[in-house]
């Protein structure tokens, strides 16, 4: 068995944040994008019935060669808006959109919303000071997240499936066409 692989990953991220104050109100807006490309090219050589003293696949009586290639590209972007009041109460809303080559073609990007509220209770004048407790923050948030399908999958359905049939030396290939 001899395997030679070439794996290349490329990623880029870009983000920006703008902060403004309007009296007691703080506003922070963030936007960003992310690009990830993963490329894999693999060559596999194997042999059976190695001659006596043989040390490589070339010395085998029977040889086989296979190649596999995969490439996935993911592009995501987000926008987040946070408002703060008196540096104690914070409201946040965000939306992320992700698209990936493994979603199939054509595809709709997946959307992931997020919202939250946070209150720094220990900064309120009506809360008594407790020794050893410097900061008490109450927080509630809601969000959605996801994971892109693995290559060869589309909307959770198989595009191809390799099956070994009992008693057969060669695998069968079943292809299911999706709309």
ROGUDREN-847778 format. One record per residue (C-alpha): chain; x, y, z. Coordinates in steps of 0.5 Angstrom, whole numbers, plus 500, padded with zeros to 3 digits. Layout:
 chain  c1  c2  c3
     A   X   Y   Z
...
! end
This chain:
 chain  c1  c2  c3
     A 500 500 500
     A 503 507 498
     A 499 513 499
     A 501 520 497
     A 496 526 499
     A 496 533 498
     A 492 537 502
     A 491 545 501
     A 487 549 506
     A 486 557 505
     A 482 562 509
     A 481 569 510
     A 477 573 515
     A 475 580 515
     A 471 584 520
     A 470 591 522
     A 466 594 528
     A 463 601 529
     A 462 604 536
     A 458 610 537
     A 455 614 544
     A 449 618 544
     A 449 620 551
     A 447 614 556
     A 446 609 550
     A 452 606 547
     A 451 603 540
     A 456 598 537
     A 455 595 530
     A 460 589 527
     A 460 586 520
     A 464 581 517
     A 466 575 512
     A 469 569 512
     A 472 564 506
     A 475 557 507
     A 477 553 501
     A 479 546 503
     A 482 542 497
     A 485 534 498
     A 488 530 492
     A 490 523 494
     A 493 518 490
     A 493 510 493
     A 497 505 490
     A 497 498 492
     A 499 491 490
     A 498 484 492
     A 503 477 491
     A 509 481 493
     A 515 477 490
     A 520 475 495
     A 525 480 497
     A 520 486 494
     A 520 492 498
     A 515 496 494
     A 508 496 490
     A 512 496 484
     A 514 489 486
     A 507 486 487
     A 504 481 482
     A 498 485 481
     A 497 492 482
     A 492 497 483
     A 492 505 483
     A 486 510 485
     A 485 517 486
     A 481 521 490
     A 479 529 489
     A 475 533 494
     A 474 541 494
     A 470 544 499
     A 468 552 499
     A 465 555 505
     A 463 563 505
     A 460 566 511
     A 458 573 513
     A 455 576 519
     A 452 583 522
     A 451 584 529
     A 448 590 533
     A 449 591 540
     A 445 597 544
     A 448 599 551
     A 444 603 557
     A 448 606 562
     A 454 601 561
     A 449 596 565
     A 443 593 560
     A 445 591 553
     A 441 588 548
     A 444 584 542
     A 441 582 535
     A 445 578 530
     A 445 574 523
     A 450 570 520
     A 449 567 513
     A 453 561 511
     A 453 558 504
     A 458 552 502
     A 459 548 496
     A 457 541 500
     A 450 544 500
     A 449 542 492
     A 448 547 487
     A 444 551 487
     A 443 552 494
     A 440 557 499
     A 445 560 504
     A 443 557 511
     A 441 563 516
     A 443 563 523
     A 439 568 528
     A 442 570 535
     A 439 575 540
     A 441 576 547
     A 440 581 553
     A 445 582 559
     A 444 586 565
     A 450 588 570
     A 446 587 576
     A 452 589 581
     A 452 596 578
     A 445 598 580
     A 445 602 586
     A 439 598 590
     A 444 592 590
     A 447 591 596
     A 455 590 596
     A 457 582 597
     A 464 581 600
     A 467 577 594
     A 462 578 589
     A 465 583 584
     A 461 583 578
     A 454 579 578
     A 451 579 571
     A 444 576 569
     A 444 574 561
     A 439 570 557
     A 440 569 549
     A 437 565 544
     A 441 563 538
     A 441 558 532
     A 447 554 529
     A 449 549 524
     A 454 545 521
     A 455 544 513
     A 454 537 510
     A 460 533 509
     A 462 532 501
     A 458 528 497
     A 452 529 501
     A 446 534 499
     A 440 536 504
     A 442 529 508
     A 441 525 502
     A 446 520 499
     A 449 522 492
     A 453 516 491
     A 454 510 496
     A 459 504 495
     A 456 497 497
     A 460 491 498
     A 456 485 496
     A 457 479 500
     A 461 474 496
     A 463 479 491
     A 471 481 490
     A 469 488 487
     A 464 493 490
     A 458 495 487
     A 457 503 486
     A 450 505 486
     A 448 512 484
     A 442 516 486
     A 440 522 482
     A 437 528 486
     A 432 533 483
! end
